Amino acid sequence: MTGMSIGHLITPWPPRHIREVYRQIPKDAKVLDIGCIGFKQIEIAHSLGLDRLQHFGVDYCDPEGPLPERFTFKRADLNSDKLPFEDDTFDLVIASHIIEHIAKPVEFFGDCVRVCKPGGRLYFEAPSERSLWLPGMPFNHHLFHSLSFFDDPTHCSRPWTPQAFYRLAKYYSCEPIKADYLFSWVHRMLAPVTIPIALITRHRLLMWCVWQTVGWASFLSAQKPAQVRGQPSFRYYLPETQ
């Protein structure tokens, strides 16, 4: 049994926050997966019985092998290119562990809002500031697992707290639905056993257990206002105090 499958036994998959996002969109929605290589979002949609969704993806390199059926792929380097889609196209825009690879993350977020339909949903996920607490991955380097934010040399931006995601959504006139850390209480309770065992046995489960224990990543679920079309202007402000 693989490490990831063991992780799924104690953490439901797809995770609850992803299931909630998919429940908020039409059954035949258009979904954009930014950083789509691996086609994880199609796998998640199929596991939820959402077989009528229209899937689109963008990445900086072409995928190896054939594309999934009814999948539209476009290549773009998002450090220099805009998303290669028209304004107000998608019911759901997903950027999971992408924004930390973008040199201008604030502008990138605005471009994601641009291609989202009025009233549509946006989902972002990225390493949190807690990813700075940990040392580098001590073994299995060939698996490209990360314990430290600095394990990935292509991270060119910053870690993201739930507060940072929340503010960014508000600065682009979007309504945050939920911003939080990704963690599992089950993993936290089992961590005194699972993490030492994974360290001693050099098991690939180590990364998954640590991430789910400390809240290694954070996420944002947000909605583009129904009355807003295209890309809203970035507006920095301080909330009124009472």
Rosetta silent file (secondary structure, phi, psi, omega in degrees, C-alpha in Angstrom):
SEQUENCE: MTGMSIGHLITPWPPRHIREVYRQIPKDAKVLDIGCIGFKQIEIAHSLGLDRLQHFGVDYCDPEGPLPERFTFKRADLNSDKLPFEDDTFDLVIASHIIEHIAKPVEFFGDCVRVCKPGGRLYFEAPSERSLWLPGMPFNHHLFHSLSFFDDPTHCSRPWTPQAFYRLAKYYSCEPIKADYLFSWVHRMLAPVTIPIALITRHRLLMWCVWQTVGWASFLSAQKPAQVRGQPSFRYYLPETQ
SCORE:     score description
SCORE:     0.000 S_00000001
   1 L     0.000  134.480 -177.571    0.000    0.000    0.000 S_00000001
   2 L   -77.138  162.817  177.635    1.416    3.414   -0.926 S_00000001
   3 H   -60.474  -42.382 -178.168    1.941    6.256    1.503 S_00000001
   4 H   -65.219  -38.524  179.813   -0.743    8.387   -0.149 S_00000001
   5 H   -67.426  -34.463  173.966   -3.327    5.618    0.045 S_00000001
   6 H   -62.940  -42.722  178.165   -2.600    5.213    3.763 S_00000001
   7 H   -58.920  -37.811 -179.257   -3.083    8.955    4.144 S_00000001
   8 H   -67.684  -24.710  179.029   -6.457    8.702    2.443 S_00000001
   9 H   -67.650  -29.752 -177.856   -7.587    6.148    5.003 S_00000001
  10 H  -110.325   -4.553  172.328   -7.317    8.738    7.797 S_00000001
  11 L  -131.856  113.334 -177.874   -8.066   11.868    5.738 S_00000001
  12 L   -55.188  141.603  179.990  -11.153   11.692    3.483 S_00000001
  13 L  -130.047  134.314   -1.485  -10.408   12.291   -0.185 S_00000001
  14 L   -66.019  153.596 -179.922  -11.227   14.537   -1.883 S_00000001
  15 L   -58.482  154.207 -173.823  -10.755   16.836    1.127 S_00000001
  16 H   -57.866  -40.205 -176.550  -13.899   18.456    2.497 S_00000001
  17 H   -66.175  -31.475  176.482  -12.988   21.988    1.405 S_00000001
  18 H   -73.263  -41.477  177.404  -12.615   20.836   -2.219 S_00000001
  19 H   -58.720  -40.065  179.704  -15.891   18.952   -2.127 S_00000001
  20 H   -63.739  -39.755  179.021  -17.629   22.090   -0.885 S_00000001
  21 H   -62.986  -45.911 -178.469  -16.236   24.154   -3.772 S_00000001
  22 H   -67.031  -28.446  177.637  -17.435   21.674   -6.384 S_00000001
  23 H   -70.862  -17.543 -175.557  -20.901   21.575   -4.820 S_00000001
  24 L   -89.743    1.165 -177.277  -21.223   25.340   -5.359 S_00000001
  25 L  -117.715  159.180  179.009  -20.984   25.224   -9.170 S_00000001
  26 L   -61.430  156.976 -178.380  -23.402   23.995  -11.879 S_00000001
  27 L   -65.663  -25.359  178.894  -23.236   20.333  -12.908 S_00000001
  28 L  -110.707   30.302 -175.523  -22.113   21.357  -16.423 S_00000001
  29 L   -64.474  157.305  170.436  -19.779   24.142  -15.247 S_00000001
  30 E   -93.539  124.506 -175.996  -16.600   25.229  -16.986 S_00000001
  31 E  -118.239  126.858  176.012  -13.619   24.566  -14.719 S_00000001
  32 E  -105.376  122.503  177.146  -10.140   26.027  -15.267 S_00000001
  33 E  -105.704  108.152 -179.789   -7.239   24.176  -13.614 S_00000001
  34 E   -88.551  121.207 -170.475   -4.144   26.410  -13.545 S_00000001
  35 L    81.702   55.322 -165.607   -1.088   24.174  -13.358 S_00000001
  36 L   -86.958   -7.897 -177.037   -3.059   21.242  -14.700 S_00000001
  37 L   -57.145  128.819 -172.598   -0.286   18.711  -15.408 S_00000001
  38 L   104.752  -23.141  173.260   -1.330   15.518  -13.642 S_00000001
  39 L    54.516   43.112 -178.055   -5.035   16.346  -14.201 S_00000001
  40 H   -64.837  -36.599 -176.293   -5.864   16.082  -10.509 S_00000001
  41 H   -67.804  -33.274  175.000   -9.043   18.147  -10.821 S_00000001
  42 H   -64.540  -42.125  178.039  -10.526   15.750  -13.362 S_00000001
  43 H   -60.618  -43.081  178.970   -9.806   12.881  -10.965 S_00000001
  44 H   -64.012  -45.983 -179.089  -11.514   14.783   -8.139 S_00000001
  45 H   -59.916  -44.137  179.731  -14.537   15.637  -10.291 S_00000001
  46 H   -64.562  -37.276  179.454  -14.980   12.021  -11.381 S_00000001
  47 H   -65.951  -23.772  178.516  -14.705   10.819   -7.781 S_00000001
  48 L   -94.592    3.969  179.529  -17.603   13.161   -6.932 S_00000001
  49 L    75.965   18.967 -178.229  -19.689   11.902   -9.853 S_00000001
  50 L   -96.647   76.260 -173.322  -19.400   15.217  -11.708 S_00000001
  51 L   -91.368   -3.659 -179.774  -18.933   13.833  -15.202 S_00000001
  52 L   -98.255   -0.890  179.476  -20.634   16.690  -17.079 S_00000001
  53 L   -65.659  147.827  176.263  -18.108   19.361  -16.132 S_00000001
  54 E  -101.130  115.666 -172.220  -16.168   21.021  -18.959 S_00000001
  55 E  -100.687  135.216  176.033  -12.471   20.947  -18.076 S_00000001
  56 E  -130.848  152.141  179.763   -9.829   23.415  -19.231 S_00000001
  57 E  -148.059  155.311  175.384   -6.196   23.667  -18.208 S_00000001
  58 E  -139.865  140.362  176.424   -3.104   25.791  -18.579 S_00000001
  59 E  -153.911  169.556 -175.012    0.512   24.993  -17.734 S_00000001
  60 L   -84.607   -9.974  176.858    3.983   26.149  -18.751 S_00000001
  61 L  -138.023  159.472  179.578    4.830   22.907  -20.583 S_00000001
  62 L   -72.772  141.506  176.515    2.925   20.406  -22.682 S_00000001
  63 L   -69.299  150.284  175.151    1.648   17.315  -20.857 S_00000001
  64 L   -82.526  136.934  178.876    3.201   13.967  -21.663 S_00000001
  65 L    82.234 -178.349 -176.212    0.877   11.553  -23.369 S_00000001
  66 L   -71.981  153.307  175.372   -2.685   12.116  -24.557 S_00000001
  67 L   -76.171  153.324  172.735   -5.025   14.639  -22.991 S_00000001
  68 L   -60.344  157.115 -179.807   -8.054   13.427  -21.064 S_00000001
  69 L   -61.321  137.462  177.714  -11.245   13.197  -23.080 S_00000001
  70 L    58.123   39.442  178.584  -13.019   16.541  -23.633 S_00000001
  71 E  -115.237  130.454  178.799  -10.146   18.492  -22.076 S_00000001
  72 E  -104.121  120.259 -177.305   -8.969   21.826  -23.521 S_00000001
  73 E  -116.038  139.572  172.287   -5.294   22.607  -22.850 S_00000001
  74 E  -135.201  142.022 -179.318   -3.334   25.800  -23.473 S_00000001
  75 E   -98.238  138.093  177.464    0.311   26.477  -22.726 S_00000001
  76 L  -160.345  144.990  171.066    1.474   29.700  -21.091 S_00000001
  77 L   -96.227  103.712 -171.048    4.297   30.972  -18.897 S_00000001
  78 L   -76.615   -0.152  168.295    2.310   32.869  -16.305 S_00000001
  79 L   -82.221  -11.865  178.437    5.366   34.802  -15.158 S_00000001
  80 L  -133.437  -18.976 -176.038    5.231   36.607  -18.480 S_00000001
  81 L  -113.090  150.865  168.437    1.861   35.766  -20.063 S_00000001
  82 L   -77.074  162.304  173.591   -1.735   36.438  -19.129 S_00000001
  83 L   -59.940  128.844 -172.201   -4.102   33.512  -18.841 S_00000001
  84 L   -81.895   52.709  179.288   -4.904   32.612  -22.479 S_00000001
  85 L  -140.368  157.408 -179.125   -8.687   32.787  -22.055 S_00000001
  86 L   -73.313  161.159  175.507  -11.383   35.415  -22.529 S_00000001
  87 L   -58.419  149.269  167.665  -12.893   37.438  -19.709 S_00000001
  88 L    56.120   46.937 -173.998  -15.766   35.936  -17.700 S_00000001
  89 L  -100.031  -37.537 -164.313  -15.350   32.373  -19.042 S_00000001
  90 E  -112.643  142.647  173.774  -15.232   29.962  -16.090 S_00000001
  91 E   -76.555  -27.243  179.865  -17.591   28.977  -13.296 S_00000001
  92 E  -143.773  129.366  175.809  -14.627   27.804  -11.217 S_00000001
  93 E  -117.385  122.149 -177.532  -10.955   28.819  -11.374 S_00000001
  94 E  -116.798  127.055  174.800   -8.537   26.630   -9.411 S_00000001
  95 E  -130.598   87.211 -176.578   -4.905   27.545   -8.723 S_00000001
  96 E   -97.524  114.941 -178.810   -3.562   24.921   -6.316 S_00000001
  97 L    57.105   50.515  177.808    0.093   25.449   -5.353 S_00000001
  98 L  -121.443  -43.546 -171.129    0.671   27.866   -8.218 S_00000001
  99 H   -60.847  -28.087  179.613    0.694   31.396   -6.782 S_00000001
 100 H   -74.576   -9.178  176.589    3.936   30.763   -4.855 S_00000001
 101 H   -97.644   -0.478 -174.300    5.662   30.113   -8.209 S_00000001
 102 L  -102.412  129.831 -176.351    4.538   33.448   -9.688 S_00000001
 103 L   -66.612  -31.251  179.120    6.831   36.488   -9.489 S_00000001
 104 L  -121.204   77.110 -172.064    3.888   38.919   -9.355 S_00000001
 105 H   -66.152  -32.082 -179.295    1.272   37.037   -7.315 S_00000001
 106 H   -65.902  -45.343  178.235   -1.050   39.994   -6.724 S_00000001
 107 H   -65.842  -36.665  177.649   -1.398   40.670  -10.444 S_00000001
 108 H   -61.586  -42.418  178.296   -1.807   36.943  -11.096 S_00000001
 109 H   -59.850  -43.178  178.806   -4.737   36.796   -8.696 S_00000001
 110 H   -61.289  -36.638  178.554   -6.387   39.662  -10.549 S_00000001
 111 H   -68.610  -34.320  175.591   -6.007   37.824  -13.854 S_00000001
 112 H   -64.745  -39.198  176.529   -7.672   34.761  -12.325 S_00000001
 113 H   -64.255  -37.753 -178.985  -10.607   36.954  -11.303 S_00000001
 114 H   -56.535  -45.269 -175.051  -10.743   38.321  -14.862 S_00000001
 115 H   -84.076   -7.015  178.386  -11.409   34.918  -16.448 S_00000001
 116 E   -81.439  140.674  177.986  -13.910   33.897  -13.752 S_00000001
 117 E   -66.963  151.109  170.080  -17.587   34.433  -14.545 S_00000001
 118 E   -55.318  128.854 -176.209  -19.551   36.998  -12.538 S_00000001
 119 E    83.263   -1.817 -179.422  -20.798   35.076   -9.521 S_00000001
 120 E   -78.417  174.026 -176.323  -18.243   32.310  -10.149 S_00000001
 121 E  -108.993  150.984  174.539  -15.917   30.682   -7.634 S_00000001
 122 E  -128.464  139.587  177.085  -12.150   30.841   -7.156 S_00000001
 123 E  -131.256  125.163  178.309  -10.027   28.390   -5.204 S_00000001
 124 E  -124.624  145.257  175.818   -6.389   28.988   -4.234 S_00000001
 125 E  -143.529  140.491 -176.696   -4.022   26.832   -2.216 S_00000001
 126 E  -160.590  163.061  174.170   -0.383   27.520   -1.307 S_00000001
 127 E   -59.283  138.325  177.233    2.257   26.861    1.357 S_00000001
 128 L   -89.938  176.980  177.786    1.468   28.753    4.536 S_00000001
 129 H   -64.407  -17.695  178.508    3.937   30.558    6.769 S_00000001
 130 H   -70.374  -18.202  175.447    4.075   27.316    8.780 S_00000001
 131 H   -68.392  -11.005  176.803    6.086   25.789    5.925 S_00000001
 132 H   -87.303   -9.186 -177.075    8.937   27.994    7.176 S_00000001
 133 L   -76.852  -20.300 -162.942    9.000   26.229   10.560 S_00000001
 134 L  -107.582  153.494  173.088   10.427   22.953    9.287 S_00000001
 135 L   -74.511  171.041  178.643   13.811   21.669    8.084 S_00000001
 136 L   -66.577  161.273  178.987   14.262   20.343    4.579 S_00000001
 137 L   -61.035  124.506 -171.521   13.108   16.880    3.555 S_00000001
 138 L   -84.064  -11.957 -176.904   15.773   14.515    4.977 S_00000001
 139 L  -156.751  179.680 -179.936   15.373   11.603    2.526 S_00000001
 140 L    51.718   43.990 -179.164   13.627   10.365   -0.624 S_00000001
 141 H   -60.125  -27.699 -177.870   14.776   13.402   -2.555 S_00000001
 142 H   -68.036  -14.498  178.892   13.907   11.645   -5.807 S_00000001
 143 H   -87.989   -7.580  179.515   10.201   11.913   -4.908 S_00000001
 144 L    60.390   32.172  175.052   10.371   15.745   -4.814 S_00000001
 145 L   -77.695  156.366 -177.799    8.536   15.850   -1.481 S_00000001
 146 L  -129.198  130.465  165.760    8.727   19.042    0.596 S_00000001
 147 L  -105.811  -34.452  178.584    8.851   19.649    4.322 S_00000001
 148 L  -104.375  147.099  173.093   10.330   23.138    4.052 S_00000001
 149 H   -52.793  -33.563 -174.365    9.089   25.945    1.813 S_00000001
 150 H   -83.767   -0.352  176.112   12.660   26.102    0.519 S_00000001
 151 H   -66.556  -26.277 -179.452   12.701   22.477   -0.657 S_00000001
 152 L   -99.833  110.343 -176.842   11.201   23.629   -3.976 S_00000001
 153 L   -69.931  -10.554  178.989   13.694   25.844   -5.854 S_00000001
 154 L   -90.008    0.894  172.165   10.935   27.170   -8.133 S_00000001
 155 L   -70.877  112.457 -177.273    9.216   28.975   -5.255 S_00000001
 156 L  -116.589   -0.333 -178.133    9.871   32.585   -6.200 S_00000001
 157 L  -111.526 -132.934 -171.560    7.151   34.302   -4.205 S_00000001
 158 L  -134.144  158.458  169.997    6.104   34.109   -0.551 S_00000001
 159 L   -70.222  161.005 -172.971    4.159   31.767    1.729 S_00000001
 160 L  -124.347  120.219  172.536    0.490   32.632    2.169 S_00000001
 161 L   -83.578  158.594  172.785   -1.419   32.978    5.407 S_00000001
 162 H   -56.114  -36.764  177.240   -5.223   32.731    5.419 S_00000001
 163 H   -61.001  -42.489  179.695   -5.247   36.436    6.308 S_00000001
 164 H   -63.620  -44.632  176.695   -3.180   37.281    3.224 S_00000001
 165 H   -60.999  -43.858 -179.249   -5.523   35.315    0.966 S_00000001
 166 H   -59.383  -48.061 -179.373   -8.557   36.944    2.593 S_00000001
 167 H   -63.053  -41.553 -178.111   -7.187   40.456    2.068 S_00000001
 168 H   -61.429  -41.564  176.490   -6.193   39.760   -1.526 S_00000001
 169 H   -59.769  -45.975 -178.793   -9.731   38.637   -2.342 S_00000001
 170 H   -65.487  -37.134  179.712  -11.172   41.795   -0.785 S_00000001
 171 H   -63.218  -25.656  177.600   -8.677   44.028   -2.614 S_00000001
 172 L  -104.200   25.415  173.156  -10.072   42.650   -5.898 S_00000001
 173 L    65.396   17.059  177.517  -13.707   43.130   -4.799 S_00000001
 174 L   -92.707  157.687 -179.833  -14.258   39.381   -4.276 S_00000001
 175 E  -102.217  112.615  176.153  -16.084   37.890   -1.325 S_00000001
 176 E   -64.373  128.946  174.379  -14.036   35.380    0.698 S_00000001
 177 E   -89.685  -45.043  175.970  -16.116   32.313    1.506 S_00000001
 178 E  -157.578  136.360  173.146  -13.457   30.622    3.598 S_00000001
 179 E  -133.511  124.346 -173.410   -9.754   31.153    4.261 S_00000001
 180 E  -162.967  175.422  172.551   -8.010   28.716    6.575 S_00000001
 181 E   -85.222  150.561  173.815   -5.159   26.274    7.087 S_00000001
 182 E   -92.795  114.429  178.393   -5.336   22.772    5.653 S_00000001
 183 L  -156.083  169.600 -179.786   -5.016   20.272    8.461 S_00000001
 184 L  -131.465  126.924  176.173   -6.615   17.177    9.932 S_00000001
 185 H   -64.248  -32.987  177.783   -7.480   16.633   13.585 S_00000001
 186 H   -62.504  -45.878  178.068   -7.072   12.905   13.004 S_00000001
 187 H   -62.554  -38.847  179.969   -3.519   13.434   11.780 S_00000001
 188 H   -63.852  -39.879  178.805   -2.800   15.704   14.742 S_00000001
 189 H   -68.182  -35.433 -177.304   -3.965   13.069   17.205 S_00000001
 190 H   -88.544   -9.528 -173.672   -1.954   10.331   15.477 S_00000001
 191 H   -55.743  -39.035  178.602    1.153   12.456   14.839 S_00000001
 192 H   -59.258  -19.063  177.683    3.072   11.313   17.973 S_00000001
 193 H  -102.135  -50.306 -171.467    2.990    7.821   16.441 S_00000001
 194 H   -68.978  -40.349 -176.511    2.874    8.302   12.670 S_00000001
 195 H   -68.630  -46.536  175.845    5.571   10.959   12.283 S_00000001
 196 H   -60.453  -39.516  179.147    8.297    9.124   14.296 S_00000001
 197 H   -64.124  -43.319  179.446    7.506    5.867   12.484 S_00000001
 198 H   -63.616  -36.888  177.944    7.673    7.612    9.096 S_00000001
 199 H   -66.970  -46.303 -177.258   11.004    9.195   10.042 S_00000001
 200 H   -65.504  -41.308 -177.045   12.531    5.931   11.266 S_00000001
 201 H   -88.997   -1.676 -178.598   11.320    3.913    8.270 S_00000001
 202 L    54.941   45.549 -173.899   12.014    6.754    5.784 S_00000001
 203 L   -86.582  145.250 -179.987    8.462    6.337    4.542 S_00000001
 204 L   -67.182  -12.217  177.404    6.942    8.526    1.846 S_00000001
 205 H   -68.669  -15.530 -173.959    3.984    9.097    4.177 S_00000001
 206 H   -54.789  -49.820 -176.673    6.091   11.570    6.195 S_00000001
 207 H   -59.200  -47.113 -178.267    5.261   14.632    4.083 S_00000001
 208 H   -60.244  -44.358 -179.526    1.524   13.956    4.092 S_00000001
 209 H   -63.966  -43.651 -179.039    1.449   13.448    7.883 S_00000001
 210 H   -65.923  -46.953 -179.969    3.460   16.586    8.578 S_00000001
 211 H   -55.425  -47.746 -175.749    1.424   18.755    6.200 S_00000001
 212 H   -74.071  -17.866  179.022   -1.870   17.603    7.728 S_00000001
 213 H   -84.152  -47.403 -172.211   -0.546   18.013   11.272 S_00000001
 214 H   -94.025   -9.923 -172.437    0.934   21.515   11.177 S_00000001
 215 L    76.556   49.170 -174.892   -1.234   23.197    8.550 S_00000001
 216 L   -59.646  -32.084 -179.077    1.614   23.358    6.035 S_00000001
 217 E  -118.586  156.469  172.946   -0.692   24.856    3.400 S_00000001
 218 E  -122.451  166.338 -178.119   -3.481   27.409    3.492 S_00000001
 219 E  -145.092  160.923  176.128   -6.411   27.906    1.135 S_00000001
 220 E  -135.147  130.215  167.082   -8.957   30.436   -0.048 S_00000001
 221 E  -114.603  126.599 -174.924  -12.422   29.871   -1.452 S_00000001
 222 E  -142.351  165.192  179.796  -13.925   33.084   -2.824 S_00000001
 223 E  -125.834  134.565  172.304  -16.690   34.369   -5.087 S_00000001
 224 L   -78.162  133.391 -178.814  -16.525   36.985   -7.828 S_00000001
 225 L   -58.549  143.064 -177.126  -19.408   39.453   -7.413 S_00000001
 226 L   -64.050  -24.379 -177.273  -22.329   38.838   -9.765 S_00000001
 227 L   -93.343    0.162 -176.755  -22.292   42.454  -10.927 S_00000001
 228 L  -101.422  129.295  175.969  -18.564   42.549  -11.785 S_00000001
 229 L  -116.523  148.626 -179.665  -17.362   41.755  -15.278 S_00000001
 230 L    66.786 -151.516 -177.109  -13.765   41.314  -16.395 S_00000001
 231 L   -97.917  117.143  175.481  -10.971   42.216  -13.999 S_00000001
 232 L   -68.938  154.814  178.057  -11.868   44.561  -11.156 S_00000001
 233 L   -70.423  145.042  173.752   -9.309   47.171  -10.209 S_00000001
 234 L   -71.435  128.078 -178.846   -6.987   46.443   -7.323 S_00000001
 235 L  -132.722  104.334  175.799   -8.046   48.645   -4.420 S_00000001
 236 L   -77.747  135.334  179.157   -5.933   48.726   -1.297 S_00000001
 237 L  -156.662  165.131  172.133   -7.856   49.909    1.729 S_00000001
 238 L  -111.206  134.498 -179.959   -8.123   49.618    5.494 S_00000001
 239 L   -65.392  150.325  177.686  -11.438   48.502    6.941 S_00000001
 240 L   -68.311  138.662  177.821  -13.399   51.002    8.967 S_00000001
 241 L   -99.726  147.823 -179.836  -13.002   50.584   12.693 S_00000001
 242 L   -97.623    0.000    0.000  -15.863   50.910   15.125 S_00000001
